[in-house]
Amino acid sequence: MAFIYYVTQIQFEYGAIQLLKQECERVGITRPLVVTDHGVKAAGVLQKALDALPGLPVAVFDQTPSNPTEAAVRAAVAVYQAQGCDGLIAVGGGSAIDCAKGIAIAATHEGPLTHYATIEGGSPRITERAAPLIAVPTTSGTGSEVARGAIIIVDDHRKLGFHSWNLVPKTAICDPELTLGLPPLLTAATGMDAIAHCMETFMSAAFNPPADGIALDGLERGWAAIEKATRDGSDREARLNMMSASMQGAMAFQKGLGAVHSLSHSLGGVNPRLHHGTLNAMFLPAVVRFNAQAPSVQKDRRLERMAHAMGLNSATDIPEAIRDMNARLGLPTGLAAMGVTEALFDDVIKGALADHCHKTNPRVATAEEYRELLAASM
């Protein structure tokens, strides 16, 4: 059965941050906890959010790590409860937004966070009691501002997904202005994350035509804009299109992702210092080749349609075009350049086979096929 659900209210425009207090009032948040990180604070973006909340008593948690952890969630919940907060505002990239989703669960539900993880059967346990959340993305990558899921490293070091419609932010405030100061390498890495979402969800075999349309348009926008946004961070049109590609990728991936993400989630759990978007960029070429043999991909001409959106002559050009784009953006040449060794493969494969994205790939990979994908991405 296909379940298709679009529920997030989105404010999308330059200057949309000024609507933050209005959206708090609409949602019913009177004492927000703002969840962010040191980088967003240092860049002055946190202050822009605080300036848009005149008159509201605001608490701040600015300790979000680059890969959000259950420990960070606990620390933030302590602030949330001590300050009597009644809602959350996430200001940052996917890490801050995902951390806020973890807080939304832990501040209102009993027991360890792992109890609510998707692969532990936890999705139905996340109820409407989850704290209300407004998301203000400052990167164009994960699209977590319009998604029902969060990825968090739990205490036993697994990088797990948490999925519930009760975690969808009540409002996404998408202001491209907040991304103008994003450094080139982070622009590139987060941008390839958005492109990976659009590509991988489009290849998924699940039936969801609206998601396919959104993903394909997002891919076209992102592929055309990412190099411009990386080379000239002040290009307002490129920044707008990258933020849209990011949002669209996440709107679409309710359809499901696949082997790129099962591998990057697992490897990111094994080594939390590795950037998720960069890992996706490394895995994409090999997974596209692997998926080319999937009956559903061939039947629906999935790769040919992606090639057209990317301005390529042939579906067979896609893997090399991604490698070339990674090089032009200044991203690593492969996993080895990121410090990954074959000694990690067994742990990565074990995690990938258990990941919530594993079974929505158009070809469900075996352990040996995951090993081959890892080797091909080195």
Salt bridges, closest charged atoms under 4 A:
GLU23 OE1 - ARG26 NE 2.72
ASP62 OD2 - LYS41 NZ 3.13
GLU70 OE2 - ARG74 NH1 3.88
GLU120 OE2 - ARG158 NH1 2.92
ASP155 OD2 - ARG74 NH1 2.84
ASP156 OD2 - ARG158 NE 2.99
GLU177 OE1 - ARG236 NH1 3.43
ASP193 OD1 - HIS197 NE2 3.12
ASP193 OD1 - HIS276 NE2 3.60
GLU200 OE1 - HIS261 ND1 2.56
ASP212 OD1 - LYS255 NZ 2.49
ASP212 OD2 - ARG302 NH1 2.95
ASP217 OD2 - ARG221 NE 2.73
GLU227 OE2 - ARG231 NH2 2.81
GLU227 OE2 - ARG328 NE 3.08
ASP300 OD2 - ARG302 NH2 3.30
ASP346 OD1 - ARG371 NH2 2.71
ASP355 OD1 - HIS265 ND1 3.15
ASP355 OD1 - HIS356 ND1 3.91
GLU368 OE1 - ARG371 NE 3.96
GLU369 OE2 - ARG363 NH2 3.49
